[in-house]
Amino acid sequence: MTVGILLLLGVLTGIGYGLWQGGIARIFSAYALSGIGLILLGLLCAVLIFGVWQEEVISSLYDVWNLIALAREDDDLKQAMMLSLAGGFIIPLIFLTIAFKDKWQSDNKVLGNAHFASGMEVWKAGFLKQEEGAILIGKKYGVPIWSNGFEHVLVFAPTGSGKTRSIGIPNLFQYPFSVVCNDVKLTLFQTTAQYRETVLGHRCFCWSPTDEQGNTHRYNPLDLIARDKRQRITDIQRIAHILIPDSKKSDPIWQQASRKLFKAIVLYLLDTPERPTTLGEINRLIKQQGFDEWLAGMLEESEHLDPECYRNGYSYLNNHEKTRSSILETLSGYFELFEDPVIDAATSASDFDLRNLRREKITIYIGFSDDDMERLAPLLTLFWQQLISVMIRKVPDVTEEPYPLLCMIDEFSSLGRIERLRRSLKLLREYRVRCVLMLQYIAQTYEQYTQDEARAFTNIKTKIAFAAEDIHDAEYISKLLGTRTIRVSAGSSSNQNHGYSVSSSYNYQAVPLLRADEVMRLPAGQTLIMRTGIAPVKAGQFVWYREIKSKQWNI
């Protein structure tokens, strides 16, 4: 009975330790098997000791059971068996002590206690629990890892690292509420749009402003300008500052004057119903022959326009001819994009309204290719700036706007400066908006923001790192993971007349949990998940098509 109990205890100990270390997958790990092996070794030693001591020949388990049965009636035999059992476990405990001596003696964590999260820590952090609106960020022990609540996620992922297949597509298959996402090469739209429409009940739109076949929905940024005459000035100024930002390399006077002229033209279009209020129409007006004469005649002949239109229009006309030419040339440069008839058509009207994103289930895919990223950056920046502005105008009433919004901004660092997002990032959870920002290299962020400004993004609590290609990014991720303390021994020996003296000393050193070169050599399919307040998690990518093929994920 005692042997059976001990054996059962050993098995349960191994299973328990395996579960604590990380779930079913760890039950059969080396640690758990070592625990079971320790019990079995102790029992074997106990049998050998008893046999030698009592001069008994024990050759099978049958002999053991017979002795146990006899011990129930013989107290001396029972006592001998218990002493043998105690002695039997001393031997494996000695081996265990020797094997783990260095580990137990290196518990000094003064230089760092970084470690990868155990299964219990992963569970306590809530990573294995899927709440409503959770984002799928990885896979551990065969089950998905989730990011719950409205906390943002920052993804460090070079091209080809797997962020689309493991984060973008899986979340578009499972996230039930409204989504707006950058869609490089239209992979997300082609893979998930039909599912979101037919299964999740969304209205799906694909705004692909450079599609030469015209296979795109349309979005006109000027449609968001309020029709209220007091509010619309503010809206126009916001758009002007996004499209015509101050130059960092030259005197901003030309940009300031260009914004005033832009304001005058937009106000003219808003109050002239026979003309479309579009960015393409503005481009045609400012690049027409004799623009100055047209503007002067229009202001002179009309009486119904906004006073701000007259004020800003005459402010331009009152300049010297050479100054007017420089202002017009500056403004025209910012509208070069809209000379493309494809982009002009894609911004000629709006097929969707950003103000409805929390009222209805809507998914908007913003499609573009890598080649078009640079020239489209001002237009994409304007879109995202407007989206954030619309979302933070008021805290939503869940009875009127029941759906939260997920923004997946791939190629985030390649866009222009999204100032509204930077300033509002910490507040967006109040407006039921969360972001997944994906960037290739941290250095790209510093092209648009100072290091202090970029902290608004790099301080996001949950970060996911794929294998880095840039050494500076790898060093940054290595620092995020932290350091651990190791004990290093230093020994010396000397020969004095054929006599030896040996001495040894120990010191503690701090070493990175993962060195930068190890971050760059992360195996394909592996990621590092870092969240403020818990140990980092070494996880796998949740590759959507593999999960479907293995029937681990039903969609």
C-alpha positions as CSV (number, residue, x, y, z in Angstrom):
1,M,0.0,0.0,0.0
2,T,2.8,2.4,1.0
3,V,4.6,1.7,-2.3
4,G,1.5,2.3,-4.3
5,I,0.8,5.6,-2.5
6,L,4.3,6.8,-3.1
7,L,4.1,5.8,-6.8
8,L,0.8,7.6,-7.2
9,L,2.3,10.6,-5.4
10,G,5.2,10.6,-7.8
11,V,2.9,10.5,-10.8
12,L,0.7,13.3,-9.4
13,T,3.7,15.4,-8.5
14,G,5.1,15.1,-12.1
15,I,1.7,16.0,-13.6
16,G,1.2,18.9,-11.2
17,Y,4.6,20.3,-11.9
18,G,4.0,19.9,-15.6
19,L,0.7,21.8,-15.4
20,W,2.3,24.5,-13.3
21,Q,5.0,24.9,-15.9
22,G,2.6,25.2,-18.8
23,G,-0.2,22.9,-19.3
24,I,-0.8,19.5,-20.8
25,A,2.2,19.9,-23.2
26,R,4.6,20.1,-20.2
27,I,3.2,17.0,-18.3
28,F,5.6,14.8,-20.4
29,S,8.5,17.3,-20.2
30,A,11.9,16.3,-18.9
31,Y,11.1,18.0,-15.5
32,A,7.9,16.1,-14.9
33,L,9.5,12.8,-16.0
34,S,12.5,13.5,-13.7
35,G,10.1,13.8,-10.8
36,I,8.5,10.4,-11.5
37,G,11.9,8.9,-12.1
38,L,13.1,10.2,-8.7
39,I,10.2,8.3,-7.0
40,L,11.0,5.1,-8.9
41,L,14.7,5.3,-8.1
42,G,14.0,5.8,-4.4
43,L,11.7,2.7,-4.4
44,L,14.4,0.7,-6.2
45,C,17.0,1.7,-3.7
46,A,14.7,0.9,-0.8
47,V,14.1,-2.6,-2.2
48,L,17.8,-3.2,-2.6
49,I,18.6,-2.0,1.0
50,F,15.8,-4.2,2.4
51,G,17.0,-7.2,0.5
52,V,20.6,-6.9,1.7
53,W,19.6,-6.0,5.2
54,Q,17.1,-8.8,5.7
55,E,18.9,-11.3,3.5
56,E,15.9,-11.7,1.4
57,V,16.0,-12.5,-2.4
58,I,13.6,-10.1,-4.1
59,S,13.5,-10.8,-7.8
60,S,10.0,-9.6,-8.8
61,L,7.2,-7.3,-8.0
62,Y,5.3,-10.4,-6.7
63,D,8.0,-10.8,-4.0
64,V,7.5,-7.1,-3.0
65,W,3.7,-7.5,-2.7
66,N,4.2,-10.7,-0.6
67,L,6.5,-8.8,1.8
68,I,4.1,-6.0,2.1
69,A,1.3,-8.5,3.0
70,L,3.5,-10.1,5.7
71,A,4.4,-6.7,7.1
72,R,0.8,-6.1,8.0
73,E,1.1,-8.8,10.6
74,D,4.7,-8.4,11.6
75,D,5.6,-5.1,13.3
76,D,9.4,-5.8,13.1
77,L,9.2,-6.5,9.4
78,K,7.1,-3.3,8.9
79,Q,9.7,-1.2,10.8
80,A,12.5,-2.7,8.7
81,M,10.6,-1.8,5.5
82,M,9.9,1.7,6.6
83,L,13.6,2.2,7.5
84,S,14.7,0.8,4.1
85,L,12.2,3.1,2.4
86,A,13.7,6.1,4.2
87,G,17.2,5.1,3.3
88,G,16.2,4.4,-0.2
89,F,15.2,8.0,-0.8
90,I,18.3,9.4,0.7
91,I,20.4,8.2,-2.2
92,P,18.4,10.0,-5.0
93,L,18.1,13.1,-2.8
94,I,21.9,13.2,-2.6
95,F,22.1,13.0,-6.4
96,L,19.4,15.7,-6.7
97,T,21.3,18.0,-4.3
98,I,24.5,17.7,-6.3
99,A,22.8,18.2,-9.6
100,F,21.0,21.4,-8.6
101,K,23.6,22.7,-6.2
102,D,24.7,25.5,-8.5
103,K,21.1,26.4,-9.4
104,W,20.1,26.6,-5.7
105,Q,23.2,28.6,-4.8
106,S,22.6,31.1,-7.6
107,D,19.3,32.4,-6.3
108,N,20.9,35.9,-5.9
109,K,18.8,38.0,-8.3
110,V,20.2,41.4,-7.4
111,L,21.4,41.9,-11.0
112,G,18.2,40.8,-12.6
113,N,15.5,38.2,-12.5
114,A,14.3,38.1,-16.1
115,H,12.7,34.9,-17.2
116,F,10.2,33.7,-19.7
117,A,6.7,33.3,-18.3
118,S,5.7,29.9,-17.0
119,G,2.4,28.3,-17.8
120,M,1.0,29.6,-14.5
121,E,2.2,33.1,-15.2
122,V,0.7,33.0,-18.7
123,W,-2.6,31.9,-17.2
124,K,-2.6,34.5,-14.4
125,A,-1.9,37.3,-16.9
126,G,-5.2,36.4,-18.7
127,F,-3.5,35.5,-22.0
128,L,-5.5,32.3,-22.3
129,K,-8.9,33.8,-21.7
130,Q,-10.9,35.2,-24.6
131,E,-13.1,38.1,-23.6
132,E,-15.5,39.9,-25.9
133,G,-13.5,41.9,-28.5
134,A,-10.2,40.2,-27.7
135,I,-7.3,40.3,-30.2
136,L,-5.5,37.1,-31.1
137,I,-1.8,37.7,-30.7
138,G,-0.1,34.3,-30.7
139,K,-0.2,30.7,-29.6
140,K,1.2,28.9,-26.5
141,Y,0.8,25.2,-25.5
142,G,-1.5,24.6,-28.5
143,V,-4.0,27.3,-27.5
144,P,-4.5,30.9,-28.6
145,I,-3.1,33.8,-26.7
146,W,-5.4,36.8,-26.4
147,S,-5.0,40.5,-25.6
148,N,-8.2,41.6,-23.9
149,G,-9.7,45.0,-23.1
150,F,-8.9,48.2,-25.1
151,E,-5.2,48.1,-24.7
152,H,-3.2,48.8,-27.9
153,V,-0.7,46.4,-29.4
154,L,2.7,47.3,-31.0
155,V,4.1,44.8,-33.4
156,F,7.8,44.8,-34.5
157,A,7.7,42.8,-37.7
158,P,10.0,43.1,-40.7
159,T,8.7,42.3,-44.2
160,G,8.0,38.6,-44.7
161,S,8.1,37.8,-40.9
162,G,4.5,36.5,-40.9
163,K,2.5,39.3,-39.3
164,T,-0.3,39.2,-42.0
165,R,-0.8,35.4,-41.7
166,S,-0.6,35.3,-37.9
167,I,-2.1,38.6,-36.7
168,G,-3.9,40.4,-39.6
169,I,-5.9,37.6,-41.1
170,P,-6.7,35.6,-37.9
171,N,-8.2,38.7,-36.3
172,L,-10.3,39.6,-39.3
173,F,-11.7,36.1,-39.1
174,Q,-12.5,36.2,-35.4
175,Y,-13.0,39.9,-34.4
176,P,-16.8,40.5,-34.5
177,F,-16.9,44.3,-34.4
178,S,-15.9,47.2,-36.8
179,V,-12.4,47.2,-38.2
180,V,-10.4,49.6,-40.3
181,C,-7.1,48.2,-41.7
182,N,-4.2,49.0,-44.0
183,D,-4.2,46.2,-46.6
184,V,-0.9,46.0,-48.4
185,K,-1.4,44.0,-51.7
186,L,-5.1,43.5,-50.8
187,T,-4.3,40.2,-49.1
188,L,-6.6,40.8,-46.2
189,F,-9.6,41.8,-48.4
190,Q,-9.2,38.9,-50.7
191,T,-9.0,36.4,-47.8
192,T,-11.5,37.7,-45.3
193,A,-14.0,40.1,-46.8
194,Q,-16.5,37.4,-47.9
195,Y,-16.4,35.8,-44.5
196,R,-16.9,39.0,-42.7
197,E,-19.9,39.8,-44.9
198,T,-21.6,36.4,-44.9
199,V,-20.8,35.1,-41.4
200,L,-20.1,38.2,-39.2
201,G,-22.7,40.4,-40.9
202,H,-20.5,43.3,-41.8
203,R,-20.7,45.8,-44.6
204,C,-17.3,45.6,-46.2
205,F,-15.6,48.3,-48.2
206,C,-12.3,48.3,-50.1
207,W,-10.8,51.7,-50.7
208,S,-8.0,51.2,-53.1
209,P,-7.2,54.6,-54.6
210,T,-4.6,53.4,-57.0
211,D,-6.5,50.5,-58.6
212,E,-6.2,51.2,-62.3
213,Q,-9.3,49.1,-63.1
214,G,-11.4,51.2,-60.8
215,N,-12.2,48.3,-58.5
216,T,-12.5,50.4,-55.5
217,H,-15.0,52.1,-53.2
218,R,-14.6,55.9,-52.9
219,Y,-13.7,58.2,-50.1
220,N,-13.8,61.9,-50.3
221,P,-12.0,63.5,-47.3
222,L,-13.8,66.8,-47.8
223,D,-17.2,65.1,-47.2
224,L,-16.4,65.2,-43.4
225,I,-16.4,69.0,-43.4
226,A,-19.3,70.1,-41.3
227,R,-22.0,72.1,-43.1
228,D,-22.4,74.3,-40.0
229,K,-20.6,77.6,-40.9
230,R,-19.0,77.9,-37.5
231,Q,-17.7,74.4,-37.3
232,R,-16.6,74.0,-40.9
233,I,-13.7,76.5,-40.6
234,T,-12.2,74.3,-37.9
235,D,-12.6,71.2,-40.1
236,I,-11.0,72.9,-43.1
237,Q,-8.0,74.1,-41.0
238,R,-7.4,70.6,-39.7
239,I,-7.4,69.2,-43.2
240,A,-5.1,72.0,-44.4
241,H,-2.5,71.3,-41.7
242,I,-2.5,67.6,-42.6
243,L,-2.2,68.1,-46.3
244,I,0.1,71.2,-46.1
245,P,2.4,70.7,-43.0
246,D,5.0,73.2,-42.1
247,S,8.4,72.6,-43.6
248,K,11.2,71.6,-41.2
249,K,13.9,72.7,-43.7
250,S,12.7,76.1,-44.8
251,D,10.6,79.1,-43.7
252,P,7.0,77.9,-43.0
253,I,5.6,81.2,-44.4
254,W,4.9,79.6,-47.7
255,Q,2.9,76.7,-46.1
256,Q,1.0,79.2,-44.0
257,A,0.0,81.3,-47.0
258,S,-0.9,78.1,-48.9
259,R,-3.2,77.0,-46.2
260,K,-5.0,80.3,-46.3
261,L,-5.5,80.0,-50.1
262,F,-6.6,76.4,-49.6
263,K,-9.2,77.6,-47.1
264,A,-10.6,80.2,-49.5
265,I,-11.0,77.7,-52.3
266,V,-12.7,75.0,-50.1
267,L,-15.1,77.6,-48.8
268,Y,-15.9,78.7,-52.4
269,L,-16.6,75.0,-53.4
270,L,-18.8,74.4,-50.4
271,D,-21.0,77.4,-51.3
272,T,-21.1,76.6,-55.0
273,P,-23.3,73.6,-55.4
274,E,-22.6,73.2,-59.2
275,R,-19.0,72.4,-58.5
276,P,-17.9,69.2,-56.6
277,T,-16.1,69.8,-53.3
278,T,-13.2,67.4,-53.9
279,L,-9.4,67.5,-53.7
280,G,-9.3,66.7,-57.4
281,E,-11.4,69.8,-58.1
282,I,-9.1,72.0,-56.0
283,N,-6.2,70.7,-58.0
284,R,-7.9,71.6,-61.3
285,L,-8.7,75.1,-60.0
286,I,-5.3,76.1,-58.8
287,K,-3.5,74.7,-61.9
288,Q,-5.8,76.4,-64.5
289,Q,-4.4,79.1,-66.7
290,G,-4.9,82.6,-65.3
291,F,-5.8,81.4,-61.7
292,D,-5.2,84.9,-60.2
293,E,-7.6,86.5,-62.7
294,W,-10.2,83.8,-62.1
295,L,-9.9,84.2,-58.3
296,A,-10.2,88.0,-58.5
297,G,-13.2,87.8,-60.8
298,M,-14.9,85.2,-58.6
299,L,-14.5,87.2,-55.5
300,E,-15.6,90.4,-57.2
301,E,-18.7,89.0,-58.8
302,S,-20.0,86.8,-55.9
303,E,-21.8,88.0,-52.8
304,H,-23.0,84.7,-51.2
305,L,-19.6,83.3,-50.1
306,D,-18.4,83.0,-46.5
307,P,-16.6,86.1,-45.2
308,E,-13.5,83.9,-44.5
309,C,-13.4,83.1,-48.2
310,Y,-13.2,86.8,-49.1
311,R,-10.7,87.5,-46.4
312,N,-8.3,84.7,-47.3
313,G,-8.8,85.1,-51.0
314,Y,-7.9,88.8,-50.9
315,S,-5.0,88.1,-48.6
316,Y,-3.5,86.1,-51.3
317,L,-4.3,88.6,-54.1
318,N,-2.8,91.5,-52.2
319,N,0.6,90.0,-52.4
320,H,3.2,90.9,-55.0
321,E,3.0,88.9,-58.2
322,K,6.2,87.1,-57.4
323,T,5.0,86.2,-53.9
324,R,1.7,85.0,-55.3
325,S,3.6,82.8,-57.8
326,S,5.6,81.2,-54.9
327,I,2.5,80.6,-52.8
328,L,0.6,79.0,-55.7
329,E,3.6,76.9,-56.6
330,T,3.9,75.7,-53.0
331,L,0.2,74.8,-52.9
332,S,0.3,73.1,-56.3
333,G,3.1,70.8,-55.1
334,Y,1.0,69.3,-52.4
335,F,-1.7,68.5,-54.9
336,E,0.5,66.6,-57.4
337,L,-1.1,63.4,-56.2
338,F,-4.5,64.4,-57.5
339,E,-3.3,64.9,-61.1
340,D,-3.6,61.1,-61.3
341,P,-7.1,60.5,-62.7
342,V,-7.4,57.1,-60.8
343,I,-6.8,58.8,-57.5
344,D,-9.1,61.7,-58.5
345,A,-11.9,59.3,-59.2
346,A,-11.3,57.3,-55.9
347,T,-11.7,60.6,-53.9
348,S,-14.6,62.0,-55.9
349,A,-17.3,60.9,-53.5
350,S,-17.8,58.7,-50.4
351,D,-19.3,55.3,-50.4
352,F,-18.9,54.9,-46.6
353,D,-19.1,57.3,-43.6
354,L,-16.5,57.1,-40.8
355,R,-19.1,58.4,-38.4
356,N,-21.0,55.1,-38.7
357,L,-18.2,52.8,-37.6
358,R,-19.5,52.5,-34.1
359,R,-23.2,52.4,-35.1
360,E,-22.9,49.6,-37.6
361,K,-20.7,46.6,-38.2
362,I,-18.4,48.0,-40.9
363,T,-15.0,46.8,-42.2
364,I,-12.9,49.1,-44.3
365,Y,-9.8,47.8,-46.1
366,I,-7.4,50.4,-47.4
367,G,-5.6,48.8,-50.3
368,F,-2.3,49.8,-51.8
369,S,0.9,48.3,-53.0
370,D,4.4,48.8,-51.7
371,D,5.3,50.8,-54.8
372,D,2.5,53.3,-54.0
373,M,3.2,53.7,-50.3
374,E,5.4,56.8,-50.6
375,R,3.2,58.8,-52.9
376,L,0.0,57.8,-51.1
377,A,1.4,58.6,-47.7
378,P,-0.2,62.2,-47.5
379,L,-3.6,60.8,-48.5
380,L,-3.4,57.8,-46.1
381,T,-2.2,60.1,-43.3
382,L,-5.2,62.3,-43.9
383,F,-7.6,59.4,-43.7
384,W,-6.2,58.1,-40.4
385,Q,-6.1,61.6,-38.9
386,Q,-9.7,62.1,-39.9
387,L,-10.7,58.7,-38.5
388,I,-9.2,59.4,-35.1
389,S,-10.7,62.9,-35.0
390,V,-14.2,61.5,-35.8
391,M,-13.8,58.8,-33.1
392,I,-12.8,61.2,-30.3
393,R,-15.4,64.0,-30.9
394,K,-17.5,62.5,-28.1
395,V,-17.5,59.6,-25.8
396,P,-19.9,57.1,-27.4
397,D,-23.3,56.2,-25.9
398,V,-23.4,52.4,-26.2
399,T,-27.1,52.4,-26.8
400,E,-26.5,54.5,-30.0
401,E,-23.0,53.3,-30.9
402,P,-22.8,49.7,-29.6
403,Y,-19.7,48.5,-31.5
404,P,-16.1,49.1,-30.6
405,L,-13.5,49.8,-33.3
406,L,-10.3,48.0,-34.1
407,C,-7.7,49.9,-36.1
408,M,-4.9,47.7,-37.7
409,I,-2.4,50.1,-39.1
410,D,0.2,48.1,-41.0
411,E,3.2,50.0,-42.4
412,F,2.5,52.5,-39.6
413,S,6.0,53.9,-39.6
414,S,5.9,54.5,-43.4
415,L,2.9,56.8,-43.2
416,G,3.3,60.5,-42.5
417,R,3.0,62.1,-39.1
418,I,-0.4,61.2,-37.5
419,E,-0.4,63.8,-34.8
420,R,-3.9,63.2,-33.8
421,L,-3.2,59.5,-33.1
422,R,0.0,60.4,-31.1
423,R,-1.8,62.8,-28.9
424,S,-4.9,60.7,-28.3
425,L,-3.4,57.2,-28.1
426,K,-3.8,56.9,-24.3
427,L,-7.4,58.3,-24.4
428,L,-8.8,56.1,-27.2
429,R,-9.9,53.3,-24.8
430,E,-12.4,55.8,-23.4
431,Y,-13.9,56.1,-26.9
432,R,-13.9,52.3,-27.4
433,V,-11.1,52.3,-30.0
434,R,-8.0,50.2,-29.9
435,C,-5.1,50.0,-32.3
436,V,-2.7,47.4,-33.5
437,L,0.3,49.3,-34.9
438,M,2.7,47.4,-37.1
439,L,6.1,48.7,-38.0
440,Q,9.2,47.2,-39.8
441,Y,11.9,49.2,-38.1
442,I,11.8,51.5,-35.0
443,A,14.1,53.9,-36.8
444,Q,11.4,54.6,-39.4
445,T,9.3,56.1,-36.6
446,Y,12.0,58.7,-35.9
447,E,11.7,60.0,-39.4
448,Q,8.3,61.4,-38.5
449,Y,8.5,61.9,-34.7
450,T,11.2,62.9,-32.3
451,Q,12.4,60.3,-29.9
452,D,10.3,61.9,-27.1
453,E,7.2,62.0,-29.4
454,A,7.8,58.4,-30.5
455,R,7.6,57.2,-26.9
456,A,3.8,57.6,-27.2
457,F,4.0,54.5,-29.4
458,T,7.0,52.6,-28.0
459,N,5.4,52.8,-24.5
460,I,2.4,50.8,-25.6
461,K,2.0,48.1,-22.9
462,T,1.7,45.1,-25.1
463,K,4.4,44.5,-27.7
464,I,5.0,41.6,-30.1
465,A,8.4,41.0,-31.6
466,F,9.1,38.8,-34.6
467,A,12.7,37.9,-35.6
468,A,14.5,41.3,-36.0
469,E,16.5,42.2,-39.1
470,D,18.0,45.4,-37.8
471,I,20.6,45.2,-35.1
472,H,19.3,48.3,-33.3
473,D,15.8,46.9,-33.1
474,A,17.3,43.6,-31.8
475,E,19.2,45.5,-29.1
476,Y,16.1,47.4,-28.1
477,I,14.0,44.2,-27.8
478,S,16.8,42.5,-25.9
479,K,16.7,45.4,-23.4
480,L,12.9,45.1,-23.1
481,L,13.3,41.4,-22.2
482,G,15.6,42.3,-19.3
483,T,18.6,40.6,-17.6
484,R,19.0,37.6,-15.4
485,T,21.7,36.8,-12.8
486,I,24.1,34.0,-13.3
487,R,26.8,32.7,-10.9
488,V,30.3,32.4,-12.4
489,S,33.0,30.4,-10.6
490,A,36.7,31.1,-10.9
491,G,39.1,28.4,-9.7
492,S,42.9,28.4,-9.3
493,S,45.5,25.7,-8.5
494,S,49.2,25.8,-7.6
495,N,52.0,23.1,-7.4
496,Q,54.3,23.6,-4.4
497,N,56.8,20.7,-4.3
498,H,54.4,18.3,-5.8
499,G,51.7,19.4,-3.5
500,Y,48.5,21.0,-4.8
501,S,46.4,23.7,-3.5
502,V,43.0,24.5,-5.0
503,S,40.9,27.5,-4.4
504,S,37.7,28.7,-6.0
505,S,35.6,31.8,-5.8
506,Y,32.2,32.9,-7.2
507,N,30.7,36.1,-8.4
508,Y,27.5,37.1,-10.0
509,Q,27.0,38.6,-13.5
510,A,24.0,40.1,-15.3
511,V,23.4,38.6,-18.7
512,P,20.5,39.4,-21.2
513,L,17.6,37.0,-21.2
514,L,18.2,37.0,-25.0
515,R,21.1,38.6,-26.6
516,A,20.5,40.8,-29.7
517,D,22.0,38.1,-32.0
518,E,19.5,35.6,-30.5
519,V,16.6,38.0,-31.1
520,M,17.7,38.1,-34.8
521,R,17.9,34.3,-34.9
522,L,14.4,33.6,-33.5
523,P,13.1,30.5,-35.3
524,A,10.5,31.0,-38.0
525,G,7.1,30.9,-36.5
526,Q,8.2,32.1,-33.1
527,T,7.4,35.5,-31.4
528,L,8.1,37.3,-28.2
529,I,5.2,38.8,-26.4
530,M,6.0,41.5,-23.8
531,R,3.5,43.1,-21.6
532,T,4.2,45.6,-18.8
533,G,4.0,43.9,-15.4
534,I,4.6,40.3,-16.4
535,A,7.4,38.1,-17.6
536,P,7.8,38.0,-21.4
537,V,6.2,35.1,-23.2
538,K,8.0,33.0,-25.8
539,A,5.1,32.1,-28.1
540,G,4.3,30.7,-31.5
541,Q,2.6,32.4,-34.4
542,F,-1.1,31.6,-34.8
543,V,-0.8,30.8,-38.6
544,W,-4.5,30.8,-39.6
545,Y,-4.3,28.2,-42.5
546,R,-2.3,25.7,-40.4
547,E,-4.9,26.0,-37.6
548,I,-7.8,25.4,-40.0
549,K,-5.9,22.5,-41.6
550,S,-5.2,20.8,-38.3
551,K,-8.8,21.5,-37.2
552,Q,-7.6,23.3,-34.1
553,W,-9.6,26.4,-35.2
554,N,-13.1,26.5,-36.5
555,I,-14.2,29.4,-38.7
